[in-house]
Amino acid sequence: MPFSSYDTLETEDLRILRAMLEEVCLQRSIAVDSEEAQTIGRALIDWYLFGIREPDQLKAMLDPLSETAG
C-alpha cells in the first residue's frame, strides 16, 4: 500500500526525483519509460514524501525492490 500524504512536490523536488530515477535506471540498465521504472518512481516519491530526502538513503530504500524484481 503506497504511503498517502497531503504534501505537495515542488518543481525542485520533481527535478531531484527525476534525476534520481534516471540514475537508478541507468545503474540497473532499465528503460526510464518501463513498468519497472514506474514502480521505482512511485517508491521514490513515497519515500520522499515520507521524509527521506538524502539520495543515498532513498537508494537504500529501493534495494528491496530490486531483490523482488529479479
C-alpha positions in Angstrom: 0.0 0.0 0.0 1.5 3.3 -1.0 2.1 6.0 1.6 -0.5 8.7 1.5 0.4 12.3 2.1 -1.2 15.7 1.7 2.3 17.2 1.0 2.9 18.5 -2.5 6.0 18.2 -4.6 7.6 21.4 -5.8 9.5 21.8 -9.1 12.8 21.3 -7.4 11.6 18.2 -5.7 10.5 16.8 -9.0 13.8 17.7 -10.6 15.7 15.8 -7.8 13.4 12.8 -8.0 13.6 12.6 -11.8 17.4 12.8 -11.7 17.5 10.0 -9.1 15.1 7.9 -11.2 17.3 8.3 -14.3 20.4 7.4 -12.3 18.9 4.3 -10.8 17.6 3.2 -14.2 21.0 3.7 -15.7 22.7 1.7 -13.0 20.2 -1.1 -13.3 20.0 -1.0 -17.2 16.3 -0.2 -17.1 14.4 1.9 -19.6 13.1 5.1 -18.0 9.7 4.5 -19.6 9.4 0.9 -18.5 6.9 -0.5 -15.9 9.8 -1.3 -13.6 10.9 2.4 -13.8 7.4 3.4 -12.9 7.4 1.2 -9.9 10.8 2.7 -8.8 9.5 6.2 -9.4 6.4 5.6 -7.2 8.6 4.2 -4.5 11.0 7.2 -4.7 8.0 9.6 -4.4 6.5 7.7 -1.5 9.8 7.6 0.5 10.5 11.3 -0.4 7.0 12.3 0.9 7.6 10.2 4.0 10.6 12.4 4.7 13.6 10.6 3.4 15.4 13.2 1.3 19.0 12.1 1.2 19.9 10.4 -2.2 21.9 7.6 -0.6 19.0 6.8 1.9 16.5 6.9 -0.9 18.5 4.5 -3.0 18.9 2.2 0.0 15.2 2.1 0.4 15.0 0.8 -3.2 17.2 -2.2 -2.6 14.4 -4.5 -1.5 12.6 -3.5 -4.8 15.5 -4.8 -6.9 15.6 -8.1 -5.0 11.9 -8.8 -5.7 12.2 -7.7 -9.4 14.9 -10.2 -10.3 
